[in-house]
Amino acid sequence: MQKFGKAQGVGRLEDVRFLTGQGRYVDDLVPQKALHAVFLRSPVAHGVVKGLDVSAAQAVPGVRLVVTADSLLAAGVQIGMKGAAVLNTDGTRGTMPVRPVLAQGHLRFVGEAVAMVVADSLAAARDGVEAIALDYDDRPVKLDLAPGGAVVHDVAPDNRAYDWAMGDAAVVATAMAGAVHRIRHKVVHNRVIVNAMEPRAAFAEWDTADHGARLHLCVNGQGVWTQKAELARMLGLDLGDVRVTNPDVGGGFGMKAMTYPEYVCIAQAARMLGLPVRWASERTEAMLSDNGARDLVVETELGFDADHRIVAYRADVRSNLGAYNSQFGQPIQSELFSKVFTGCYDIQAAYLGARGFYTHTTPMDAYRGAGRPEAIMTLECAMDNASAVLGIDPFTLRERSFVRDFPYKMVNGLTIDVGDFRRVLNMLQVEADVAGFALRAAASAQKGLVRGMGIATYIESILGSLEETARVEFDADGGVSMYVGTQSNGQGHETVYTDMLAAQTGIDAGLIRIVQGDSDRIAKGGGTGGSRSVTVQGTAIKAVVGAMIPAFAAFLEAELGEGVAFADGRFGAPGSNLRLTMVEAAERARAQGRDNVLTHSQTITLPAGSFPNGAHLAEVEVDVETGHIRLDRYSVVDDFGVMINPAMVEGQVHGGIAQGFGQAVLEHARFDDHGQLLSASFMDYAMPRASDLPMIQFATEPVPSVTNPLGMKGCGEAGTVGSLGAVSNAVRHALSQRGVTQIEMPFTPARVWSWLRDADVEQARAAGV
């Protein structure tokens, strides 16, 4: 019998099939008779549609159907998509313009879906798209993050989507007025494109064998229940008439958590044609149509007392929503930003003002961390700037304002249950060999390079539903199926959940099957996002095991006598030599027709979320002749509470750091003045490679959470939350040695080189040269 305990890093069970080509992704499951869908997308960022003639497309050989907004409306489809709105400061809701699944009268961003062609082959569908005559008048384009300009939606004449705030402005003003030091700083967060390894894809089919018609959508998403509800609403179906499945998914990172226009369109086309319809995004199409991320500007002010402790903090956020409210768009840079607004610091006088603006660009939504990396980077860059202005060591400045007593209620109303931020930061200094930095800097200088060191401390607030269900069924073939409400996008859920069930029950891991991503087989679940999965699902697994053991014990008492107990993976009773595994007990129950013992389900709700935290340190070398930045050393100390599989946790941190580095140094979604995306392929959009990253020094200093019985805190997004600030501060530190005072991500060679040259010119001017 194979047993797994906590903190035993076992190999990933799913990797064998992934590495041998046995993964089952959407494209592997498409029905043989499926037709191909291709979308006509807007070629301009802003235009008024004067005509849309699809007659030539319908005549193309192989074309079965052309779908437009008008044809969807005629079929009774509700074409307006779901979006979230936050509360404005005056108590009203944020603006909610209609986002049609296909453009209706207006074109609002390059890549917006205008029409869909369904054909026997991909080539025929593409030919059909080419034959569509789209007539439009160009209109002025809105791209900046300020009120006014070309109007994106009539319901928002100044282009402001919301005006949200948290905190008491008067209290902060008073505290700021009494501060000994007041230091302002501005942080620009560049727009990035998620670029999951597997682009978005789906197919839709209808089952008409039974009474009525029933839809099945297979999509590479991060959960099935939101998709199910939206398809039912928009297509006028009962919830019971919709099935959504998620197979293996090649990366999601938040971008695949929401609904998209393509899924509704192919579902309706499949209903109209009576045949399955498939769609898969190409890479440039994905860059144009997948929800973008970040893209905000934050102006901050920190107030310090005479001992350099923070007494007040104020931030003004201006964020880009793109052309429409995406499903979670408005809350990202307002409510979610506020979750960790004050970071690891004891700041009770804090005010956050957040405004979102519509622009003629791709809609914005969640990306790994969803508001928390932005909030932490903003604060940590402001702290490093304050450190330089005040002439205080950055470690010391942070320690003076750390939260020390727990539980600690933040100004946002959330309570950090446990932590030890000072211990984590102290351990980081040892792990990163901060004492040896001066020698490394001197060695870099010998090579003509400038070395910089940057730190960032962080907390992360776990998001998503605090409720989850686990169901365990003992199958007739001797295997055990466990049904979970989360959805793996490559994180390794199959391994972790198998380990947890095996460790608590003694069931051989090879007998356990993890069932996920099927709305027919799993009635309800929270999906994956916000680093919630293992903490909430793991607690549900613990609960269901807690129900299984007494149920089996009660069943076995008739055979083994009273006092049946479970120990070392087996049931036994005093006075009996018989020892039964849980699987053997299930076999006996099945033989006796006791089906009630073969299925167990438990739903749990955690009292509160947890707060992973940690500290990152990056060291970079800057080539002043070329502007090239090399990440030379990277160390991180995290507090994730109890870890089930440390190796997988470390892998999650590595991935998050890579994505944070990518945004800081390489990635940038650039638009020209007409709203055309200039970085719509990997020829123009740089992604991090293995050669860009050093070996990462990873350590943990855990303080178990008390908000869940497992003591866990979540880890999926922490790497990104901490890395943006650490890399940015390292670059700032290096460039400040050469007189550069203002920097903005991404730190590309061309930009860094230009800043260095400008600094040289300014220094020469100041010297009278």
N, C-alpha and C positions, 0 to 999 in steps of 0.2 A: 504494500500500500504506500502510495506517495503522499507525503504530508508537507505542507508548506506553512511556515509561521511568519509572523510579522518581521519585517526588516531582513528578509531573506531574498536576495535578488535572483529570482529564477528567470530563465530565458523566456522570451515572448513566444507564446503558443502560435499566434497568427503568422509569425514571420516565415514559417516554412512554406505556407501556401503563397504568401506574397512574393517571396524570393524565387519560387519555382514557377511563377506564372499561373498559379491556381486561384488567384483572387477572383472574386465575382463582382465586377463593377457593372454599371448600367449597360455599357456597350456590350458586355458579355451575355446579357440576359434578354436583349431585344428579340421579340418574336420574329420568325422568319419572314412573315408577310408584311412586316411593318413598312409603312410609307415614310418618306423623308420630308421633313419640314425645313424650310429656309426662310429667314426673315429679311424683308426690305427694311433698311434702317435709315434714319434721317441723315442726309449728307451735310446738314447745316445745324448750327447751334440754336438758331431762332428764325422761324419763318411761319408764314400764314399759308395754309394749304389752299390752293386755288382749284386744284383738280387732282383726282386720283383715278386713273383709267387702268383697269385690270383686265380689259377684254383681250388684249393681245397675250397676256400671260395665261389666261384660261385656254387659249388656243394652242399653246406650246405642247407638242407631243409628250405624253407621259404625265402632264399636270392633271391632277384630280380635283384640286380645290384651291381657291384663293380667298383668304379671309381678311376682312378689313373691320374697322370699328363699326361701320354701319351694318355689316352682315352679322356681327356678333350681337348687336342691339336688336336686329330683326329676329334673331333666334332666341331672344329673351335672356341673354347673358348680361349679368351685372358687371360692367367693364371697369368700374372704379375700384382701385386696389386699397388694401388696408394700410393705415399709417397711424402712428402714435402722435399725440399732441401733449405738450406740457402746459402748465398754468403760467400765464403772464403775471407780471407784478400787480396788475389791477384785478386779478381774479378771473379773468376771461381765459378761454382756451386758446392755444396757439392756432395759427391759421391752418386750415385743412383744405387746400385746393384738391380737386379731383385729379387722380392720376389714372388715366385710362390704360388698359393693357396694350392697346394699339392707339397711335396718335389720332386725335379727334379734332381736326380743324387747325391745330397749331403744332409746330415742331419746336421742342424746347431743349434738346441737347443732341449733339452728334452721337448717333448710335441708338437713338430712341426707336423702338419697333413701330413700324408704320403699317406693314401688311405681312401676311404669311402665305407662302406658297407650299402646297403639299403635292408631292409627285411620287411616281414609281421609283425614281432613282434620285440620288443627290445631284447628279449633273442636270437632270431635267428640272429639278426644283430651282437650281441656280439659274438656269436659262429662263425659267418663269419669272424670277425676281428681276432679271435684266430687262425683261419685256414690259414691266410695269412703268407706266408714265406718271410720274409724280411732278405736279406743277405747283410751285410755291413762290411767294414773294419773300425775299430776305428782309429781316428786321434787325434793328440794333441789338447788340449782345451785352448782357450783364455778366461781369466776371468778378468784380471787387466785393469786399466784405464791408459794405457801408450802405446806409439807406439811400434810396434814389436810384437813378439810372434807368436803363431800359426795363420795362415792367415784365416780369416773368409770368405773374398771375394777376388778373384783375382784382381778386379778393385780397391781394397784398400789394397795394399800389406803391408802397415804399420798399417793397421786397423783403420786409422783415417778417420772418416766420413766427418768432416768439421773442419775448423779453422776460426772462426768468431770473429769479434771484433767491439766494439763501443767506441768512444771517441778518443781524441788526445793523443797518448802516450807521445809525446814530452812535451806537456803542463803539463801533470800530472807529468812527471819526474822532470820538473823544479819546480813545486809547492811542490812536495815531498822533493826535495833537500833543499828547503827553510823552511821546517817545523821544528818547535822546538822539537816536539815529533813525532816519527815514530813507530807505533806499529803494529806488524804482528800477524795474528791469522789464524787458520785453522779450518774449519768446515766440518764434514763428515755427509752427508745425507744418511741414510740407505734406502735400497730398501724396498718398501711395495707392498702388493697385495691388490687390491681394495675391493674385497669380497662384492659386492652388495648383498642385501638380496635375490633378485631373480637373479640367474645366467643367463647368456646369453641363449636365446632360439629363435627359428624362425620356421616357416613352409612356404613352397612354393607350389603354385598351379598354373595351367595354365587354362585359359578360352579359349576354342576353339569353343564356340557356335557361335560367330560372325565371321567376316572375319579374317582369319589368327589366330594366337595364341597370347595370352596376359598373361604376368606373373604378379602374385600377391605374394609379399613377405610380410609376417607379422612378425615383429621383435621387440624385446623390446629395442629400441634404443632411441636416443636423437634428432631425426629429421629424415625426410624421403627423403629429396631431394638429399643428397650426396649418399645415398644408391641407389636411383633411377638412378642417373647418372652413377654410377659405374657398376651396373648390366647391364644397357643398353650397356655400352662400352665393357664390358668383354664378354657378351653373344651375341653381334652383333645385338642388337635390337634398334628400334627407341624408343626415349624417351616416345612417346605416347603408346607404347606397354608394359610399365612397370608401375605397381602400387605398392607402398610401404605403409604399414600402421604400426603405432605404437599404440598398445592398452595401457591399464594401464601398468606402468613400475615400478618395485620394486627396484628403485635405479639405478643411472647411474654414477654420480660423474666424468664424463669425459671419463671413460673407455668404455662406450657404445656409444660414439659419432662418432665412425669411422666404416669403413667396416672391415669385418673379412673373412677369407677363407671359413668358413662353409656356409655362406649365398650364395655364388656363387655356391658351390658344390651342395647344396640341390636344388637350382633353376635349374641347369642343369639336375640333376637326375630326377626331376619332369617332365621336358620337355621330357627326353628320355623315361620315363615309362608311361607318360600320367596319372599319379596319384599324389596326393599331397604327399609331403615328409616333415617330421618333424624332428627337432633335438633340444635337450635340454642338456646343459652342466651339468655334475655332478660337485660337489664342487672341488674335487682334479683335475679333468680335467680343471676346470676354473683356478685354481691356476697355472697350467702349461701353459695354452694357452691364458688367458686374458692378455692384455698389462699390464706390471708392471709400477711402478712409482718411482720418485725421483732417488736415486742411483747416487750420484755425490760427488765430493770433491772440496772444494773451498778454496783457499789460498788468504788471504786478507792483505792489508796494509792500515792503516789509518794515515794520517798526520794531526797534530794539531798545531795551533799557540800558542803563549805564554798565551793567554786567554782561551785555550782549546776549540777553535772553529775548526771545520774540514776545512782544506784547500786542502786536496787531498785524493782521495780514488782510490784504485786499487784492482782488483780481477781477479783471474785466475781460471776458471771453467774447470774441467775435468768430463765429464758425460758419462754414459753408455747408449748406444742406443739399447743394445741387439743385436740379430743376424741380424736384418733388420731395415730399416727405416720404422717405422709405419707411419700412415697417417699424424700425426703432430709431429713426433718424433724429427726431427732436430731443429725446432724452439723453443721447450719447454725451454731448458736450455741455449738458446742464445737470440733470439729475445724477447720471453716472459719474460725471466729473466730480460732483460734490461728495461722492461716497468716500473718497480718500483725499479730500481737498487739503486738509491740514497735515497729511502725511503722518510721520512718527512723532510729531511735535505737540506739545501742550499749548495750544492756542485756542483760547475761548472767545477772543475778539477777532472774528473773521467774517468777511463778507465776499460773496461770489456773485457777480452779475454776469449773466450769459445771454447773448443775443445770437440768433441764427438767421441767416440770410439765404434767400433763393438766388441761384445763379444759373446760367445756361450751360451747366455741366452735368455729368453723370451724377445721379443721386448718391448720397453718402449714408453709410450705416456702420455696423459693428465690424471691428477687426481686432484681433487678439489683444484683449485688455479693455477695449471699448470704453474710452473715457478715462480710465485709471492710469494708463501710461502717460496720457497727456497731462493729467493733473499732477502726477508725481514728477515728471520731467520739468514742468513749469516751476514747481516749488523748489526742486533740487538745483535747477540752474539759477534761480533767484538766490538760493542760499550760497552757492559758490561765488556768484557775483558779489554778494554781501561780504563773504569772506575776504575777497580781494580788496573791496572798498574799506573795510574795517581793519584790514591787516591782521586778521585772526586766522589761525590754522583751521582748515575746513572741518577736521575731525572734532576739534574742541568746540567750534561754533555750533555744530549739530548737537553734541552731547549736552550742552547747556540748556537746550530747549526740549530735549526728549521727554516724552511721557515716561514717568517712573512708577506710578502707582496704578494698579489694575484691580478691578475693571475700570476702564476710563471711558466716560461719555464724551464723544466729540461734539463739536458745535453743530454738526449735521443731525444730531440726535441718535446716531448709531453708537453702540458700545463695543469697544475692543475688549474682549474677554481676558486675554492673557498676552504676555510678551516680555521681552527683556532686550530692548533696543540697544542699550549700552553694551551689553555682553556680546551681542552680534557684531557691533561695530568694532569692538576691541579685538574680537577674534579675526575679523577681516584684516586688520592691520598686521597681524601675525601671519596669516595665510598668504597675504599679498607681498610680504616682505617690504613694507613701507620704509623701514629703516634703511634698506639698500637702494632706495630710489636715487639718491644723490649720485651714487657710483654709476648707476645705469644711465643717468642723465649725462654724466661726464663722458661715458663711453659713446653715447649717441653723438655728443658734440664733436668727438674725435673723428666721427664719420661725416661730419657736416650736417647732422640732423638735429632737430629740436624735439626733446621728449616732454610729453605732458602726462599728468596723472589726474584722473577725475573720479570722484566718488558720487554715489547716490544711495541714499537710504530709501526704503519704500515700505508701504503697507498696501495690501490688496484686499478689497472687499469682495467676497464671493457673491455672485449674482444668481438669478434664476429662482425657480420655485424651491421652497424648502421641503416640499412633499415629494415622496417617491414610493413606488411599489416594487416589491420583488415577489415573484411566484416561482415555486419549485415543483416540478412534476417528475415522478418516477415512472419512466416509460416501460412499455412491455418488453422492449429489447434489452433491458437491463441498464440502459443509460439514464441520465438525469438531465432534464432540461430546466434551465433557469431563465425566466423571462424578465427582462429589465427595461426600464423606461428611458434609458439614455441611449445615445447613438455614437459609436466610435467613428472618428474620422481619421484614424491612424494612431490614436493615443495608446492603444494596447488594452482596451477594456476587457477583451476576451481573456487575456492573461490574468489581469488583476482580479476580476470577479471569480474566475475559476479558482485562483489561489485562495481567495477569501472563503469560498464555500468549502473547498477541500480542507483547509486548515481547521475550520470550525466543526466539520462533520466527519472527517476521516474518509470521505468518498474519494476514490481514486480520481485524480484530475483528468485522466484519459476518458472517464465515463461522462464527464460534464459537458453539456452543450450550452452555449450562451445564445439566447434568442433575443434579437433586438430589431427595431426598425420595421415593424409590421403592425399597422393599426387594427387589423383583424385579430391578430393573436395577442395583442397587448392593448387593453382598452384605454389606458391613460398613462401619460408619462411626461416628464419635464424636458426631454431632449437634452442636447449637449450644448453648453455655453456657460461662460462666466466661471469656469473652473469648479463647477458644482458636482460633477458626475460621481467621482469615487466617494466623496464624503457623504452625499445624500443617498446614493444607491448602495454604498457599503453599509450604511446604517440600516437600510431596509433589508439587506441580506442578513445582517446580524439579527434583526427582528424576526425574520422568517425562520432562521435556524432555531431561535429561541422558542418558536411555536412548534417546530417539527419534533424536537427532542421529547417534550412531555407527551405529545400525541403518540409517537411510536412507543414510548415507555408504557403508556396506558394500554395500548393494544397488546403489547407483549406480556403484560402481567398475567393474562389468562394462561400463558404457556410457561413463563419463567417464575411466576409467583410474585408476591408483593415486594416492593422496594427496588424495582428495576431502575438502574442508574446507567448513565452513559459516561464512559471514561476511555480515553485512549482510542477513540474511534469505534468503540463497540458497546453494545448493550449487554448488560448482565444483571443477575439478581443474586442475593445471598443464598447459599445452599445449592446453586446451580452451576454446573461447569460449562454450560452452553454460553457462548459469546457470539453475538451477531453484529455484523456491520449494518449500517443504515440501509444499504442496498439489499442485503439479505433479509432484513426485516420487511422491506417493501415487497420483496418477492413473496414472502409468506402472507402478507396482507392481500396481495393480488390473488393468490391461490384461494383465499377465503372470501373473496368478493368484497373486501373492505376498501372500496375505492376512496372512501373519505380520508384514509390515511395516506393516499398516494399523491395528493395535491395540497399544497400549503401556500398561502398568500398573506402578505402583511404590507400595510401601508403606514408609513411613518411621516411625521412632520417635525422637523427640527425647530427648536425654540428660537434660534437665531443663526445667522451665518457666522463664518469664521474670518480671521484676518491674517493670512500669510504675511510674512514680513521678512526683510533681509537687508543686505547691503552689498553693493556692487562696486568694484574698483577696476578701472580700465587704464592701461598705459598705451600711449600712441607715440609713434615717431613720425615727424613731419619733415619731408624733403622740401626745403625752402626754395630750391631751384625749380622744382616741378609742381609743387603743391600736393604731391601724393601723400596720403595718410596711410600708415600701416598700423594695424592693431597688433601690438607686440605682446602684451600680457593682459590676461583677464582673470579676475578672481571674484568669487561670489560666496557669501555665507547666507544661508536661508534658514528661516524658522518655519517649517511646514508641519510642525507638530509630529504626530506619529506617522511614519511612512510604511506603507505595505510592501513596496518594491523599490528600494533606493536607486537601483540602476535605471529604472524607467523614469523615476523622478528626475534624476540627473539628465536624462535624455530630453525630457520636457524643458528643463532649464536651458540646455544647450540650444534647442530649437528656438526658444524665445529670444535668447541673446542674439542669435544669428539674424532674426527678423528685426530686432531693435537696431543692430549694427547696419543692416541693409537700409533701413529708413534714414539713419543718421548720416551715412556716408555715401550711399549709392543711389537709392531709389528716389524718383521724382516724377510725378505725373504732370507734364507741362502742357499748357494750352496756349495757342497764339491769340492774338487780339480778336479773332473771329470765332473763338471757341473750338477750334480744331485741335484735337489731341495730337501733340507732336511726338509723344512717346508711346505709340500704339503697337510696338513689337519689341522683341528682345534685342533688336538691332539698336534701339534707342532707349530702352528701359533697362537699367542695370540691376541685376540681382546678385546677392552675395553668393560666393562660391567657397568651397572648402579651403582653398588657398588663401582666402581673405581673413580667415580666423585662426588664432593660435589655439593651442591646447588650453582648455578652460579649467582653472582650479576651482573645484566645487567642494564645499563643506556645509555642514548643517549644525545648527545650535538650537535644537527643538525645545519648545515649551508646549506641551499638549494642550489643545483647545478643550474648553469645558462646555462648548455648545453642542457637542455630539459625543456619543458614547465611545467612538473610536479614537478621539483625541486628534483627528486629522484637521488640516487647514486648506488643502487644495494647492495645486502647483502649476496648472496648465498655462497660465498667462503671466506668471511672476517674472519669468526671464525677460519678457518684453517690457513689463512695467518698470523694472529697475535699469535696464540696459540703455535706454534712450538718454537718460540723464547722465549716466556714468561716461558714456562715449562722448557726449556733447561737452561735458565738463573737462574731459581730458584734452579734447581739441582746443577748447577755450584756453586752458592753462598753457598749452604749448604755444599757441599763437600770441598770447599776451606777452610772452617773452620777446616777441619781435614787434611789439607795439600795436597789434591788432586788438581792437576793443569791442567790436560788434561782429558777431557771426550768426549765420542762419543755416539750418539743415537744408539740403544735404551738403556735406563737406566734400564736394567733388574737387578734383585737382584744379580745374579751371577757376573755380570760385576761390579756393584757398590761395592759389597763386595770385589772383587779382587783389585779394585783401592784403597779402604780403607786400605787393608792389605799391599799393596805395599807402600802406603804413610807412614804407621806405621813403616815398615822396613827401609824406607829411613830416617825417622826422628830419629830412633834409631841409625842408622849408623852415621848420622850427629852429634848425641850427644855422639858418642863413646861408645855406649852401646853394 
